[in-house]
Amino acid sequence: MLRIPQRVAVNARDPNFRPLNGKPLLQMARRDSMMAEYAKSGRSSCKACSKAIEAKALRLALVSKSKDGYDVVKWHHLRCFPLHSHSHSSPHAIKGFSSLKSSDQEALKKLFAENDKSEEMEDVQNELQETEECDSKKEKVNKATEDVQNEPQETEERDSKKRKVNKETEGVQTELQETEEHDSKRKELCTSDVKAMVNIKFSVSDVKSMYKDANLLPKWKAFQTVIFLERDDGLHDSSKIAAFDFDGCLAKTALNRVGADAWSLMYSSIPDKLQRLYNDGYKLVIFTNESNIERWKNKRQVAVDSKIGRLNNFIEKVKVPVQVFIACGLGKSGKAVKKEDDPFRKPKPGMWHLMEQHFNSAIAIDMDQSFYVGDAAGRESDHSDADIKFAEDATLLPKWKAFQTVIFLERDDGLHDSSKIAAFDFDGCLAKTAVNIVGADAWSLMYSSIPDKLQRLYNDGYKLVIFTNESNIERWKNKRQVAVDSKIGRLNNFIEKVKVPVQVFIACGLGKSSKADNKEDDPFRKPKPGMWHLMEQHFNSGIAIDMDQSFYVGDAAGRESDHSDADIKFAEAIGLKFYVPEDISNQ
């Protein structure tokens, strides 16, 4: 599963702007290969055990081809790396091996040697086992032949046995097929349906040398509604991205003037600043909208030559290699209001995804060091807020994933699936929170006895699950990242406080109390039982739940002082025993 990187919006007109200096980079290995490097931050997680990889720790990657046709990188701890996928390979085949500390190089050599020896022993054991099985089969055949010779049977009895065997075989095959179908459905939900990023299907055959009826200058190509600079000389792909808008950010331009020379530098210091970023290992990328290319149907060639000419001249002026993406499609401000917004036009993040997935050698982007600079920040004097919204795509913290309108904690360390479920609401039940206060630390325990009670339930074999609504994540479209970080931050801090593994599901959709009354209630938002069914069907290892021993605790019980009856109705819809927090605190 891929996710949207976090970008920071920076004021292009701030003369004091200074990006962080980065460390030297390791280029990404080719597909079907291995790569080693030291983790640049603590935000990556191991694909085998799902645990975080600590900053500066040695990590290994498998680079493979996805079904959508682009390279993907899967990081692992050293101890979790699946060496069986590279049998009899040399550690020297690992990209970045020569840049590692000598102690880590020796550790890798030892690991590869042990793996080869282990596989050789396995091959010998398999060969012996096959020989034994072959001898065993011979014995069975001889015995069967003997039985047939010593025990003559009538044709009718033999046919009856055949029918019986065929029927049993058919039953086994049907059972196997049903199991495979069930596993396939579980796998489908846990991979393709769990998303944090839009995948863009890209093929070389889709790349054109013209944009509609307009010719493109050398090195420039078109893909759907995007024109891009194929490869600027000296450009290096990188985990650190310094991204910029063009008009009003790097260059002064005017709407009423066209031509390759109708521009000037926004600030005289720009060439020097870009050079320093390039020297620090950043890849420089320009993401710019140019709807005139789409609008000026009778003068499209003029619009294309003007925009590309300015960008070529800018790159020549600053003398630094730059990657460029131009979104030519229309947005809501365009005349094509009946059509959906172009997915590549800012503030839509399509251009970013195109670069990340298909034009960065599959190198994972370091979200902590990457940033975006644009002038359309929604200020009173700005023409729009497209740039700041482009940079504001919500990202999820490590181990958290999204499925439709649900955010869930993938796997808390030590969590065990169980037939006994102890389920809880969060706000007003386990934690005191306030609607008008946000932040990961803006909460406190509802009762001081909660950690001890949860620990006892866990020790008694219960799986602890939190089901909580958070419609602000959907409502706060301009502050979605704030809402996500606040909710997930509180839950992470709560789990750290109680020191007990917990499974968590957050329903972000809207209900009847929202303004979207013409839409159906979100099926995962309490009192709808969707979150429970998601857990039961796909996140409990197929274990049947004992409804007599399981229960749900929530504060929204429909009492006079309660804000709603969502919790008690949630429990009724599932058929669970229901308690209010006071009941638990008094037991």
Secondary structure, 3 states (H helix, E strand, C coil): CCECCCCCEEECCCCCCCCCCCCCCCCCCCCCEEEEEECCCCCCECCCCCCECCCCCEEEEEEEECCCCCEEEEEEECCCCCHHHHCCCCHHHCECHHHCCHHHHHHHHHHHHHHHHHHHHHHHHHHHHHHHHHHHHHHHHHHHHHHHHHCCCCHHHHHHHHHHHHHHHHHHHHHHHHHHHHHHHHHHHHCCCECECCCCCCCHHHEECEECCEECCCCEEEECCEEEECCCCCCCCCCCEEEECCECCCEECCCCCCCCCCCEECCCCHHHHHHHHHHCCCEEEEEEECCHHHHCHHHHHHHHHHHHHHHHHHHHHHCCCCEEEEECCCCCCCCCCCCCCCCCCCCCCHHHHHHHHHCCCCCCCCCCCCEEEECCCCCCCCCCCHHHHHCCCCCCCCCEEEECCEEEECCCCCCCCCCCEEEECCECCCEECCCCCCCCCCCEECCCCHHHHHHHHHHCCCEEEEEEECCHHHHCHHHHHHHHHHHHHHHHHHHHHHCCCCEEEEECCCCCCCCCCCCCCCCCCCCCCHHHHHHHHHCCCCCCCCCCCCEEECCCCCCCCCCCCHHHHHHHHHCCEEECHHHHHHC
